[in-house]
Amino acid sequence: MHVGIIGAGIGGACLAHGLRKNGIKVTIYERNPALSSELPGYGIHINTFGKQALQECLPDANWLTFKEASRYIGGQSRFYNERMRLLAVHGGISPMAGKIISEQRLSISQGGIPLCI
């Protein structure tokens, strides 16, 4: 089987790694010719399920690099610049229920995501 994936972003690259780990040939098509390190990035938060999916799909070296580049933020929303300098912190308490959020989310700059295919 050979699978074509449209888009080399976070989802496409993670899917490619997961398929390759399971012996499936993959070709990724990306319309932006620039290297990911050249693209302007933004920060994202990855929840517990996303973290688990990345850990299962990424090669060990990529996963370790990802862990080193990301920061645990718990239930707070933290905003970092491209050099992982903290810019702002929001919450940690659910506005709907008034309870402390305990989910262990990760924050990472998009440019720092090591999903290279």
Secondary structure, 3 states (H helix, E strand, C coil): CEEEEECCCHHHHHHHHHHHHCCCEEEEECCCCCCHHHCCCCEEEECHHHHHHHHHHCCHHHHHHHHHHCEEEECEEEEECCCCCEEEEEECECCCCCCECCCCEEEEEHHHCCCCC
